[in-house]
Amino acid sequence: MWLASPALPIGGFSYSEVLESAIERIDLRGTDAVGAWLRDQLHLVQARGDMALVAQAIAAWRVPDHARVNALNDWVLHTRESSELRLQTEQMGRSLMDWLRHQHAGNADRIALTRICASPSYPVAFALAASFTGAPAAASLHSFAFGWAENMVQAAVKAVPLGQSAGQRILAELVQAIPQAVTEALAIDDDSRQAFAPMFAILSAQHETQYSRLFRS
């Protein structure tokens, strides 16, 4: 559960992952609308893409299969459809690898693993951290999804804005949806993993030139 903590020094709090752009461009307002948006993002973006890849990357790290890890990392980088999303995954991945090197400073083998990818993405770095814990893939995906959900709710509270109670209601709904998203992610293989969310990509590109913003994505 440590890996799900928003206090982890990887900068996740500074990103809204398109939510801020959706508020500006399509007038996403209110608890119900924001909750529905985030549940859709959980199932259509996270479960089908990053969560599925995290499960596959955990298995690759445990071998370790360096070629497979780099192939999965390349997939993440190539499917980020805006410069903001690419920079986000690279910054968070790099920061998480730095944190892992600090945590495992006395373990040369683990330090070496953190240097396998030249530009580690966040999902691949998270998978390495999860592989070190020995936790089952399903438990690791629950942690990954909860960390994402908590960051998104905090972004919504600041950007919509919403009250803290409304934010907690949305988080509770997301927590209830996470087990199904984990099941979906674990059933996905290389051929069915996808990153197809056109409106998500458009809103991300528009956020790059948004006049007033709090977040980096």
C-alpha positions in Angstrom: 0.0 0.0 0.0 3.0 2.3 0.4 3.2 2.5 -3.4 -0.3 3.9 -3.5 0.5 6.8 -1.1 0.1 10.3 -2.5 3.0 11.2 -0.2 5.4 9.2 -2.3 8.0 11.7 -3.7 7.2 11.2 -7.4 5.1 14.3 -8.2 1.7 12.6 -8.9 -0.1 15.4 -7.2 0.9 17.9 -9.9 -1.1 16.2 -12.7 -4.8 16.0 -13.4 -4.5 13.7 -16.4 -6.8 15.7 -18.6 -9.4 16.4 -15.9 -8.6 20.1 -15.8 -8.9 20.4 -19.5 -12.3 18.6 -19.4 -13.5 21.1 -16.8 -12.5 24.0 -19.1 -13.5 22.6 -22.5 -16.6 20.4 -21.9 -17.8 22.1 -18.7 -17.4 19.0 -16.6 -19.0 20.0 -13.3 -20.6 18.5 -10.3 -20.1 15.4 -8.2 -22.0 13.0 -10.5 -20.4 14.2 -13.7 -16.9 14.1 -12.4 -17.5 10.7 -10.8 -18.8 9.2 -14.1 -15.8 10.7 -16.0 -13.3 9.1 -13.6 -15.1 5.7 -13.6 -15.0 5.7 -17.4 -11.3 6.7 -17.3 -10.6 3.8 -14.9 -12.3 1.2 -17.1 -11.5 2.6 -20.6 -8.0 4.0 -20.1 -6.4 2.6 -17.0 -7.7 -1.0 -17.0 -7.3 -1.5 -20.8 -3.8 0.1 -20.9 -1.6 1.0 -18.0 -3.0 -1.5 -15.5 -2.8 -4.4 -18.0 0.7 -3.4 -18.7 1.7 -3.2 -15.1 0.6 -6.8 -14.6 2.7 -7.9 -17.6 5.7 -5.8 -16.5 5.6 -7.3 -13.0 6.0 -10.8 -14.6 8.8 -9.5 -16.8 10.7 -7.9 -13.9 10.6 -11.1 -11.9 12.4 -13.1 -14.5 14.0 -10.6 -15.2 13.4 -10.3 -19.0 15.2 -7.1 -20.0 14.0 -7.2 -23.6 10.4 -7.6 -22.5 10.7 -4.8 -20.0 12.0 -2.4 -22.6 9.4 -3.5 -25.1 6.6 -2.8 -22.6 8.2 0.6 -21.7 8.4 1.5 -25.3 4.7 0.8 -25.7 3.9 3.2 -22.9 6.0 6.0 -24.3 4.7 5.5 -27.9 1.0 5.5 -26.8 1.2 8.9 -24.9 -0.6 11.1 -27.4 0.5 14.5 -26.2 3.7 16.0 -24.9 2.2 16.5 -21.5 1.2 12.9 -21.0 4.6 11.8 -22.3 6.5 14.1 -19.9 4.2 13.0 -17.0 5.0 9.3 -17.3 8.7 10.0 -17.8 9.0 12.3 -14.9 7.1 10.1 -12.5 8.9 7.0 -13.7 12.3 8.6 -13.3 11.3 9.9 -9.8 10.1 6.5 -8.7 13.3 4.8 -9.9 15.3 7.4 -8.0 13.3 6.6 -4.9 13.8 2.9 -5.4 17.6 3.4 -5.6 17.5 5.2 -2.3 15.3 2.6 -0.7 17.5 -0.3 -1.9 20.9 1.4 -1.7 22.6 -1.7 -0.3 21.3 -4.1 -2.9 23.5 -3.9 -6.1 21.2 -6.3 -8.1 18.1 -4.2 -7.4 20.0 -1.0 -8.2 21.0 -2.5 -11.5 17.4 -3.3 -12.4 16.4 0.4 -11.9 18.8 1.3 -14.8 17.5 -1.2 -17.4 15.3 1.4 -19.1 16.9 4.6 -20.4 13.6 6.6 -20.0 11.5 4.5 -17.6 7.8 5.2 -17.7 5.7 5.3 -14.6 3.8 2.0 -15.1 7.0 0.1 -15.7 8.7 1.7 -12.7 5.7 0.9 -10.6 5.8 -2.7 -11.8 9.5 -2.9 -10.7 8.6 -1.6 -7.2 5.7 -4.0 -7.0 7.9 -6.9 -8.0 10.3 -6.1 -5.1 7.4 -6.5 -2.6 6.5 -10.0 -3.8 2.8 -9.1 -3.7 0.5 -10.9 -6.2 -0.2 -9.0 -9.4 -3.8 -8.4 -8.4 -2.9 -6.8 -5.2 -0.3 -4.6 -7.0 -3.0 -3.5 -9.5 -5.4 -2.6 -6.6 -2.6 -0.4 -5.2 -1.8 1.2 -8.6 -5.5 1.9 -9.2 -6.1 3.3 -5.8 -3.1 5.6 -6.0 -4.4 6.9 -9.4 -8.0 7.3 -8.0 -6.8 9.3 -5.0 -4.7 11.6 -7.1 -7.6 12.2 -9.5 -10.1 13.0 -6.7 -7.7 15.5 -5.1 -7.3 17.1 -8.5 -11.1 17.3 -8.9 -11.4 18.8 -5.4 -9.0 21.6 -6.4 -10.0 22.2 -10.0 -13.8 21.8 -10.2 -13.8 22.7 -7.3 -15.6 20.2 -5.1 -16.0 19.9 -1.3 -14.0 17.3 0.6 -17.2 15.3 1.3 -18.0 15.2 -2.4 -14.5 14.1 -3.2 -14.7 11.3 -0.7 -18.0 10.1 -2.2 -16.3 9.9 -5.7 -13.4 8.1 -4.2 -15.7 5.6 -2.5 -17.4 4.9 -5.9 -14.0 4.4 -7.5 -12.9 2.0 -4.8 -16.0 -0.1 -5.5 -15.2 -0.1 -9.2 -11.5 -1.0 -8.8 -11.9 -4.8 -8.3 -13.7 -5.1 -11.7 -11.1 -3.0 -13.4 -8.4 -5.2 -11.9 -10.2 -8.3 -13.3 -10.4 -6.7 -16.7 -6.7 -5.7 -16.7 -5.5 -9.2 -15.7 -7.5 -10.7 -18.6 -5.7 -8.6 -21.2 -2.8 -9.8 -23.3 -0.5 -8.0 -25.7 -3.0 -8.3 -28.6 -5.9 -6.8 -26.6 -4.0 -4.1 -24.6 -4.9 -0.8 -26.0 -4.6 3.0 -25.7 -7.5 4.3 -27.7 -9.3 7.3 -26.2 -9.5 10.0 -28.8 -11.3 12.6 -26.7 -8.8 12.1 -23.9 -5.9 12.7 -26.3 -7.6 15.8 -27.8 -8.3 17.3 -24.4 -4.7 16.7 -23.3 -3.4 18.5 -26.4 -5.7 21.4 -25.7 -4.5 21.6 -22.1 -1.0 22.4 -23.3 -2.2 25.9 -24.4 -4.9 26.4 -21.8 -4.7 30.0 -20.5 -5.3 29.3 -16.8 -4.3 26.0 -15.1 -3.2 24.5 -11.9 -1.8 21.2 -13.1 0.9 20.0 -15.5 -1.4 17.7 -17.4 
